[in-house]
């Protein structure tokens, strides 16, 4: 997870609370402050008494892709089998980790797996559910029109990065789109679960 100056504590705290309430408990959270963040966010994490959380900071803002690559360099050296993405202003359903890890354990050929997302407004009222194709070939065809999975909702097997590399940092915005393209071109296998996993 990357946090930057425009992130607000009210949303970050709800995001973290959704991680703490996961039915699957055996995970670590790696967070990069992408430049200076709000003082109340710093205070919140300083008071968070949970050794699963690892916070990294720097004074300069370098962007999401750069921050994620910094974290991936650390995480991939620690021997984890899976990497789960999360945005600082989204909320996981309690069984998100359990569902995705179970799916990956049961589908050894899959390198990356997403799911459906529920969009909400600033008052946390549900707007609707965004659904994606479920199997690799359908996702590949769908990619001709739009991204075939939600970035904030994916779980990676470490093999994805071994095949496709890290996030491209030479794009203005669409780092996830190019990242999926690199995955398809590198032979990564994609999937989605037909369940809503994250509120966005």
LINBEL-V908924 format. One record per backbone hydrogen bond with DSSP energy under -1.0 kcal/mol. NH is the residue of the N-H (numbers start at 0). CO is the residue of the C=O. If there is no record, write none. Layout:
NH&CO + NH&CO
//
This chain:
2&31 + 6&3 + 11&7 + 12&8 + 14&10 + 15&11 + 16&12 + 17&13 + 18&14 + 19&15 + 20&16 + 21&18 + 22&93 + 26&24 + 28&51 + 30&53 + 31&0 + 32&55 + 33&2 + 34&32 + 41&37 + 42&38 + 43&39 + 44&40 + 45&41 + 46&42 + 49&47 + 52&49 + 53&28 + 55&30 + 66&62 + 67&63 + 68&64 + 69&65 + 70&66 + 71&67 + 72&68 + 73&69 + 74&70 + 75&71 + 77&74 + 82&155 + 84&153 + 89&86 + 90&198 + 92&196 + 95&92 + 98&94 + 99&95 + 100&96 + 101&97 + 102&98 + 103&99 + 104&100 + 105&101 + 109&106 + 110&188 + 111&188 + 112&154 + 113&190 + 115&194 + 116&129 + 117&197 + 118&127 + 120&124 + 123&120 + 126&118 + 127&118 + 129&116 + 138&134 + 139&135 + 140&136 + 141&137 + 142&138 + 143&140 + 144&141 + 145&141 + 152&149 + 153&150 + 154&112 + 155&82 + 156&110 + 157&80 + 159&156 + 161&157 + 162&158 + 163&159 + 164&160 + 174&172 + 177&173 + 178&174 + 179&175 + 180&176 + 181&177 + 182&178 + 183&179 + 184&180 + 185&181 + 186&183 + 187&182 + 190&111 + 191&133 + 192&113 + 194&192 + 196&115 + 198&90 + 199&117
//
